[in-house]
Amino acid sequence: MNIFENPINAFLLGGVLLVVLFVFQLFLCKKARRTSVKLIPLYGLLLMVGVVLLTCLGVFGTGNGFIGNINILVAEILAIPAVFYLVGIVAAWIVYYCQLKRRK
């Protein structure tokens, strides 16, 4: 079964990624001392963006189907979870900085 068989699944996966990444990023912000460790989820986001770009460029295949070149469509569907991924990371950093300012 393909996870992106139905377009709503991309939004569901994105919502799950948002919650999981928010919790993980907030945990890293609070516990990690080094900035490079705090940025681990951002490295994952860059990897996702790279996969989307490579799909767009057709590196993983020509994408010739009954509707023509479907690489752009696949890249758009993969980009939806990447946006949610980014929102989760940014939200965690905002909460972390608000907590820091409240302590001072």
C-alpha positions as CSV (number, residue, x, y, z in Angstrom):
1,M,0.0,0.0,0.0
2,N,1.3,3.4,-1.0
3,I,1.1,6.0,1.7
4,F,0.4,8.7,-0.8
5,E,-2.3,6.8,-2.6
6,N,-4.9,9.3,-1.4
7,P,-3.8,13.0,-1.3
8,I,-5.3,13.5,2.2
9,N,-2.6,11.1,3.5
10,A,0.1,13.6,2.7
11,F,-1.6,16.1,5.1
12,L,-2.1,13.4,7.8
13,L,1.6,12.5,7.5
14,G,2.4,16.2,7.7
15,G,0.3,16.6,10.8
16,V,2.0,13.7,12.5
17,L,5.4,15.0,11.5
18,L,4.5,18.4,12.9
19,V,3.7,17.1,16.3
20,V,6.6,14.6,16.5
21,L,9.1,17.2,15.3
22,F,7.8,19.9,17.6
23,V,8.2,17.6,20.7
24,F,11.6,16.3,19.5
25,Q,13.0,19.8,18.6
26,L,11.8,21.3,21.9
27,F,13.4,18.4,23.8
28,L,16.7,19.0,21.9
29,C,16.5,22.8,22.6
30,K,16.1,22.2,26.3
31,K,18.6,19.4,26.8
32,A,21.4,19.8,24.2
33,R,24.2,22.2,24.9
34,R,25.7,22.4,21.4
35,T,24.0,24.2,18.6
36,S,24.9,21.6,16.1
37,V,23.0,19.0,18.1
38,K,20.0,21.3,18.4
39,L,19.9,21.6,14.6
40,I,19.6,17.8,13.9
41,P,15.9,18.1,12.8
42,L,16.9,20.9,10.4
43,Y,19.4,18.6,8.7
44,G,16.5,16.2,8.2
45,L,14.5,18.9,6.6
46,L,17.3,19.8,4.3
47,L,17.4,16.1,3.3
48,M,13.7,16.1,2.6
49,V,14.0,19.3,0.5
50,G,16.9,17.6,-1.4
51,V,14.7,14.6,-2.2
52,V,11.9,16.9,-3.4
53,L,14.3,18.8,-5.7
54,L,15.9,15.6,-7.1
55,T,12.4,14.2,-7.7
56,C,11.5,17.4,-9.5
57,L,14.6,17.1,-11.7
58,G,13.7,13.5,-12.6
59,V,16.8,11.9,-11.0
60,F,14.7,9.0,-9.7
61,G,13.1,8.2,-13.1
62,T,11.5,9.8,-16.1
63,G,8.0,9.8,-14.7
64,N,6.3,9.1,-18.0
65,G,2.8,8.0,-17.2
66,F,-0.7,8.4,-18.6
67,I,-0.8,12.0,-17.5
68,G,2.6,12.9,-18.7
69,N,5.6,13.8,-16.5
70,I,4.4,13.1,-13.0
71,N,7.7,14.1,-11.3
72,I,6.3,17.5,-10.5
73,L,3.1,16.0,-9.0
74,V,5.1,13.6,-6.8
75,A,7.4,16.4,-5.7
76,E,4.4,18.5,-4.7
77,I,2.9,15.7,-2.7
78,L,6.3,15.1,-1.0
79,A,6.6,18.8,-0.3
80,I,3.5,18.9,1.9
81,P,5.0,16.9,4.8
82,A,8.2,19.0,4.4
83,V,6.3,22.2,5.1
84,F,4.6,20.7,8.2
85,Y,8.1,19.5,9.2
86,L,9.4,23.0,9.0
87,V,6.4,24.4,10.9
88,G,7.0,22.0,13.8
89,I,10.7,23.0,14.0
90,V,10.0,26.7,13.9
91,A,7.2,26.4,16.5
92,A,9.5,24.6,18.9
93,W,12.2,27.2,18.5
94,I,9.6,30.0,19.2
95,V,8.3,28.2,22.3
96,Y,11.9,27.7,23.5
97,Y,12.8,31.3,23.1
98,C,9.6,32.5,24.8
99,Q,10.4,30.2,27.8
100,L,14.0,31.6,27.9
101,K,12.7,35.2,28.0
102,R,10.2,34.4,30.7
103,R,12.9,33.0,32.9
104,K,15.0,36.2,32.7
